[in-house]
């Protein structure tokens, strides 16, 4: 609510940055339900008189440029404002409040990081299958490609030509990014949203961009699955900080276990909850519990051999597409036992 043209321009710009669609009023609303039901009310310091007499409510903010005025705090009390904001100093904080009001500040998405114990362990395949089965179960799902040398998860899902933004489009992102804005900009494949690497070799995504994008992906809730490389740089560490749970995929062979020890050590410095997914087939004398004991980590479960895996690698079928296949059954059991109220349950097996 304001008739100050310059202030209105600033507030419209901030709303756009937060992904919020404002309703602009120049005077007191004729329909008082608009005042009562809006998730957030911004009142320009020029419009205080027109707000007198309106019912007191939460979420009212008095906005202006002169916080040193002796009248500003009296005006805030008159209209029941919770905050008095001075622009441009409070722009960053206001964008965050606008985004929260637009998206709802509920519980963030359960975020699962998937890492291979060695090269070719099948971490990307598992990450895609987890995302596909979560989406099939009706969960709001985002799959994020964190491996710059993985070739692109959009390729694995058969969507390399799908329209939408990739990581290079977010390389310069800083600060708050709206979750809805991010979601709408990403390719939609198999009922989920995918943020994949571009085709540019060696493209680096700064950790600040990783922080902003992951936070935006998590904010609307549901689940986020992140496929990460084995080497932990600053960007990978930032993704691990936002993860609730990590899955270390380890083939059932001695050399893979030896390699996975180094990976587990690096990942464990940032992520507390790291669990083993032991992948069949197993070398003689080895099984899932043996692999987990050798790594001193809890065993999530044994991942069986998936018939038709070559079709997944070629992008002909997304991993986990067949609901009756071993991979899909494993992932379905994972979500049923792990996604309890949107939080990871204590470590335990997935059969």
LOKEDREN-363503 format. One line per 2 residues: number of its first residue (from 1); for each residue x negated, y, z negated of C-alpha. Coordinates in nm, 2 decimals. Layout:
<pts>
NUM	X/Y/Z ~ ... $
</pts>
This chain:
<pts>
1	0.00/0.00/0.00 ~ -0.17/0.32/0.12 $
3	-0.13/0.61/0.36 ~ -0.50/0.68/0.36 $
5	-0.60/0.59/0.71 ~ -0.97/0.55/0.64 $
7	-0.90/0.33/0.34 ~ -0.65/0.12/0.54 $
9	-0.91/0.06/0.81 ~ -1.16/-0.06/0.55 $
11	-0.90/-0.29/0.39 ~ -0.79/-0.43/0.72 $
13	-1.15/-0.51/0.80 ~ -1.20/-0.69/0.47 $
15	-0.88/-0.89/0.52 ~ -1.01/-1.00/0.86 $
17	-1.34/-1.11/0.71 ~ -1.15/-1.32/0.45 $
19	-0.91/-1.47/0.70 ~ -0.61/-1.30/0.53 $
21	-0.31/-1.16/0.71 ~ -0.20/-0.84/0.53 $
23	0.15/-0.68/0.52 ~ 0.09/-0.30/0.52 $
25	0.33/-0.08/0.34 ~ 0.31/0.30/0.33 $
27	0.56/0.33/0.04 ~ 0.73/0.13/-0.22 $
29	0.88/-0.19/-0.07 ~ 1.25/-0.18/0.00 $
31	1.27/-0.55/-0.07 ~ 1.13/-0.58/-0.42 $
33	1.07/-0.96/-0.36 ~ 0.78/-0.86/-0.14 $
35	0.61/-0.70/-0.44 ~ 0.69/-1.00/-0.66 $
37	0.59/-1.28/-0.42 ~ 0.27/-1.15/-0.25 $
39	-0.03/-1.35/-0.37 ~ -0.23/-1.03/-0.40 $
41	-0.13/-0.66/-0.40 ~ -0.39/-0.39/-0.31 $
43	-0.27/-0.04/-0.40 ~ -0.46/0.26/-0.26 $
45	-0.53/0.53/-0.52 ~ -0.32/0.76/-0.30 $
47	-0.01/0.54/-0.35 ~ 0.00/0.51/-0.73 $
49	0.31/0.74/-0.77 ~ 0.51/0.52/-0.53 $
51	0.44/0.21/-0.75 ~ 0.57/0.35/-1.07 $
53	0.88/0.16/-1.19 ~ 0.80/-0.16/-1.01 $
55	0.80/-0.47/-1.22 ~ 0.47/-0.56/-1.38 $
57	0.30/-0.86/-1.22 ~ -0.04/-1.03/-1.19 $
59	-0.28/-0.98/-0.90 ~ -0.24/-0.60/-0.86 $
61	-0.56/-0.42/-0.77 ~ -0.61/-0.04/-0.75 $
63	-0.85/0.04/-0.47 ~ -1.03/0.37/-0.38 $
65	-1.36/0.54/-0.34 ~ -1.38/0.76/-0.65 $
67	-1.41/0.55/-0.96 ~ -1.55/0.86/-1.15 $
69	-1.21/1.04/-1.14 ~ -1.07/1.08/-1.49 $
71	-0.73/0.98/-1.37 ~ -0.82/0.64/-1.21 $
73	-0.80/0.43/-1.53 ~ -0.48/0.61/-1.63 $
75	-0.33/0.52/-1.29 ~ -0.44/0.16/-1.33 $
77	-0.25/0.14/-1.66 ~ 0.06/0.30/-1.51 $
79	0.10/0.03/-1.24 ~ -0.04/-0.26/-1.44 $
81	-0.35/-0.31/-1.22 ~ -0.58/-0.60/-1.33 $
83	-0.88/-0.45/-1.16 ~ -1.00/-0.11/-1.04 $
85	-1.22/-0.14/-0.73 ~ -1.44/0.11/-0.57 $
87	-1.54/0.08/-0.20 ~ -1.79/0.00/-0.06 $
89	-1.95/-0.14/-0.38 ~ -1.68/-0.40/-0.44 $
91	-1.64/-0.52/-0.08 ~ -1.80/-0.86/-0.14 $
93	-1.60/-0.94/-0.45 ~ -1.28/-0.82/-0.28 $
95	-1.34/-1.05/0.02 ~ -1.37/-1.34/-0.21 $
97	-1.04/-1.26/-0.39 ~ -0.86/-1.22/-0.06 $
99	-0.99/-1.55/0.06 ~ -0.89/-1.72/-0.26 $
101	-0.54/-1.57/-0.24 ~ -0.50/-1.68/0.12 $
103	-0.63/-2.03/0.08 ~ -0.53/-2.10/-0.27 $
105	-0.80/-2.14/-0.53 ~ -0.74/-2.51/-0.60 $
107	-0.97/-2.80/-0.65 ~ -1.25/-2.81/-0.39 $
109	-1.29/-3.10/-0.16 ~ -1.45/-3.42/-0.28 $
111	-1.79/-3.40/-0.10 ~ -1.98/-3.72/-0.01 $
113	-2.34/-3.70/0.12 ~ -2.46/-4.00/0.32 $
115	-2.83/-4.07/0.36 ~ -3.02/-4.35/0.53 $
117	-3.28/-4.54/0.33 ~ -3.48/-4.57/0.65 $
119	-3.44/-4.48/1.01 ~ -3.16/-4.67/1.18 $
121	-3.00/-4.77/0.86 ~ -2.65/-4.68/0.98 $
123	-2.59/-4.37/0.77 ~ -2.43/-4.17/1.06 $
125	-2.21/-4.47/1.14 ~ -2.09/-4.49/0.78 $
127	-2.04/-4.12/0.75 ~ -1.82/-4.12/1.06 $
129	-1.62/-4.42/0.95 ~ -1.56/-4.26/0.61 $
131	-1.43/-3.95/0.77 ~ -1.21/-4.14/1.02 $
133	-1.05/-4.36/0.75 ~ -1.00/-4.06/0.52 $
135	-0.82/-3.88/0.80 ~ -0.61/-4.19/0.88 $
137	-0.51/-4.20/0.52 ~ -0.37/-3.84/0.55 $
139	-0.65/-3.66/0.37 ~ -0.77/-3.32/0.49 $
141	-1.11/-3.42/0.62 ~ -1.42/-3.24/0.75 $
143	-1.72/-3.42/0.88 ~ -2.05/-3.22/0.88 $
145	-2.36/-3.32/1.07 ~ -2.67/-3.23/0.86 $
147	-2.92/-3.42/1.06 ~ -3.10/-3.21/1.32 $
149	-3.25/-3.52/1.49 ~ -2.94/-3.73/1.49 $
151	-2.82/-3.65/1.84 ~ -2.49/-3.50/1.72 $
153	-2.20/-3.67/1.54 ~ -1.96/-3.54/1.81 $
155	-2.13/-3.77/2.05 ~ -2.08/-4.07/1.81 $
157	-1.71/-3.98/1.80 ~ -1.69/-3.94/2.18 $
159	-1.62/-3.57/2.15 ~ -1.93/-3.40/2.29 $
161	-1.72/-3.20/2.53 ~ -1.45/-3.10/2.28 $
163	-1.40/-2.73/2.24 ~ -1.51/-2.57/1.92 $
165	-1.80/-2.43/1.73 ~ -2.12/-2.61/1.65 $
167	-2.40/-2.54/1.40 ~ -2.59/-2.28/1.62 $
169	-2.27/-2.06/1.60 ~ -2.31/-2.04/1.22 $
171	-2.69/-2.00/1.20 ~ -2.66/-1.63/1.10 $
173	-2.37/-1.68/0.86 ~ -2.42/-1.52/0.52 $
175	-2.19/-1.47/0.22 ~ -1.83/-1.57/0.21 $
177	-1.67/-1.76/0.50 ~ -1.30/-1.84/0.50 $
179	-1.22/-2.21/0.48 ~ -0.93/-2.18/0.71 $
181	-1.13/-1.97/0.96 ~ -1.40/-2.24/0.96 $
183	-1.15/-2.53/1.00 ~ -0.97/-2.37/1.29 $
185	-1.29/-2.30/1.47 ~ -1.42/-2.66/1.47 $
187	-1.35/-2.94/1.72 ~ -1.06/-3.16/1.62 $
189	-1.14/-3.53/1.68 ~ -0.94/-3.84/1.55 $
191	-0.74/-3.63/1.30 ~ -1.04/-3.46/1.14 $
193	-1.26/-3.15/1.19 ~ -1.62/-3.20/1.30 $
195	-1.91/-2.96/1.26 ~ -2.19/-3.11/1.48 $
197	-2.53/-3.02/1.59 ~ -2.56/-2.85/1.92 $
199	-2.76/-2.98/2.21 ~ -3.06/-2.75/2.14 $
201	-3.36/-2.94/2.02 ~ -3.53/-2.81/1.71 $
203	-3.26/-2.56/1.61 ~ -3.30/-2.47/1.25 $
205	-3.00/-2.37/1.03 ~ -3.11/-2.15/0.74 $
207	-3.02/-2.27/0.39 ~ -2.80/-1.95/0.34 $
209	-2.59/-2.06/0.63 ~ -2.56/-2.42/0.50 $
211	-2.45/-2.27/0.16 ~ -2.18/-2.06/0.32 $
213	-2.05/-2.32/0.56 ~ -2.04/-2.60/0.30 $
215	-1.86/-2.38/0.05 ~ -1.60/-2.28/0.31 $
217	-1.55/-2.65/0.41 ~ -1.50/-2.75/0.05 $
219	-1.27/-2.47/-0.05 ~ -0.94/-2.59/0.10 $
221	-0.96/-2.93/-0.07 ~ -0.94/-3.28/0.07 $
223	-1.27/-3.45/0.15 ~ -1.59/-3.35/0.31 $
225	-1.84/-3.60/0.44 ~ -2.20/-3.49/0.51 $
227	-2.45/-3.69/0.72 ~ -2.80/-3.60/0.60 $
229	-3.15/-3.68/0.71 ~ -3.40/-3.86/0.49 $
231	-3.64/-3.56/0.45 ~ -3.51/-3.31/0.20 $
233	-3.59/-2.95/0.31 ~ -3.42/-2.64/0.18 $
235	-3.11/-2.68/0.39 ~ -3.06/-3.04/0.29 $
237	-3.12/-2.95/-0.07 ~ -2.85/-2.69/-0.04 $
239	-2.61/-2.95/0.10 ~ -2.70/-3.19/-0.18 $
241	-2.62/-2.93/-0.45 ~ -2.27/-2.91/-0.32 $
243	-2.22/-3.28/-0.30 ~ -2.02/-3.47/-0.57 $
245	-2.16/-3.81/-0.47 ~ -2.44/-3.95/-0.26 $
247	-2.45/-4.28/-0.07 ~ -2.79/-4.43/0.02 $
249	-2.75/-4.68/0.30 ~ -3.01/-4.95/0.27 $
251	-3.05/-5.25/0.51 ~ -3.11/-5.58/0.33 $
253	-3.48/-5.61/0.40 ~ -3.79/-5.56/0.19 $
255	-3.94/-5.28/0.41 ~ -3.61/-5.09/0.40 $
257	-3.60/-5.11/0.03 ~ -3.96/-4.98/0.01 $
259	-3.87/-4.69/0.23 ~ -3.55/-4.62/0.04 $
261	-3.74/-4.57/-0.28 ~ -3.91/-4.26/-0.14 $
263	-3.58/-4.13/-0.01 ~ -3.40/-4.19/-0.34 $
265	-3.68/-4.01/-0.53 ~ -3.64/-3.70/-0.31 $
267	-3.26/-3.70/-0.31 ~ -3.24/-3.77/-0.68 $
269	-3.42/-3.44/-0.77 ~ -3.11/-3.25/-0.65 $
271	-2.82/-3.50/-0.67 ~ -2.74/-3.68/-0.99 $
273	-2.48/-3.93/-0.87 ~ -2.66/-4.14/-0.60 $
275	-2.53/-4.50/-0.53 ~ -2.65/-4.78/-0.30 $
277	-2.46/-4.91/0.00 ~ -2.65/-5.24/0.08 $
279	-2.61/-5.32/0.45 ~ -2.59/-5.68/0.58 $
281	-2.74/-5.89/0.72 ~ -2.97/-5.97/0.42 $
283	-3.32/-6.12/0.44 ~ -3.35/-6.46/0.26 $
285	-3.33/-6.42/-0.12 ~ -3.19/-6.06/-0.10 $
287	-2.83/-5.94/-0.16 ~ -2.67/-5.62/-0.27 $
289	-2.73/-5.64/-0.64 ~ -3.10/-5.72/-0.57 $
291	-3.14/-5.41/-0.35 ~ -2.97/-5.19/-0.61 $
293	-3.19/-5.33/-0.90 ~ -3.50/-5.27/-0.69 $
295	-3.40/-4.91/-0.65 ~ -3.28/-4.87/-1.01 $
297	-2.95/-4.72/-0.87 ~ -2.58/-4.83/-0.91 $
299	-2.45/-5.05/-0.63 ~ -2.14/-4.91/-0.45 $
301	-2.10/-5.22/-0.24 ~ -2.22/-5.44/0.04 $
303	-2.15/-5.32/0.39 ~ -2.08/-5.62/0.62 $
305	-2.18/-5.66/0.98 ~ -1.94/-5.48/1.21 $
307	-1.85/-5.66/1.54 ~ -1.86/-5.43/1.84 $
309	-2.11/-5.19/1.68 ~ -2.26/-5.12/2.02 $
311	-1.93/-4.96/2.13 ~ -1.95/-4.72/1.83 $
313	-2.30/-4.62/1.92 ~ -2.19/-4.54/2.28 $
315	-1.90/-4.33/2.17 ~ -1.65/-4.56/2.32 $
317	-1.48/-4.61/1.99 ~ -1.52/-4.40/1.67 $
319	-1.67/-4.60/1.38 ~ -1.39/-4.72/1.16 $
321	-1.13/-4.69/1.44 ~ -1.01/-5.05/1.40 $
323	-0.83/-5.05/1.06 ~ -0.88/-5.43/1.03 $
325	-1.25/-5.43/1.10 ~ -1.50/-5.48/0.81 $
327	-1.63/-5.12/0.83 ~ -1.28/-4.97/0.81 $
329	-1.19/-5.20/0.52 ~ -1.50/-5.11/0.33 $
331	-1.43/-4.74/0.38 ~ -1.06/-4.77/0.29 $
333	-1.16/-4.95/-0.03 ~ -1.41/-4.67/-0.10 $
335	-1.15/-4.40/-0.08 ~ -0.90/-4.60/-0.28 $
337	-1.15/-4.65/-0.56 ~ -1.33/-4.32/-0.54 $
339	-1.07/-4.06/-0.45 ~ -0.89/-4.05/-0.77 $
341	-0.74/-3.71/-0.84 ~ -1.00/-3.57/-0.59 $
343	-1.30/-3.66/-0.81 ~ -1.55/-3.95/-0.79 $
345	-1.49/-4.22/-1.05 ~ -1.78/-4.38/-1.24 $
347	-2.01/-4.60/-1.04 ~ -1.86/-4.94/-0.96 $
349	-1.85/-5.19/-0.67 ~ -1.65/-5.16/-0.35 $
351	-1.56/-5.50/-0.22 $
</pts>
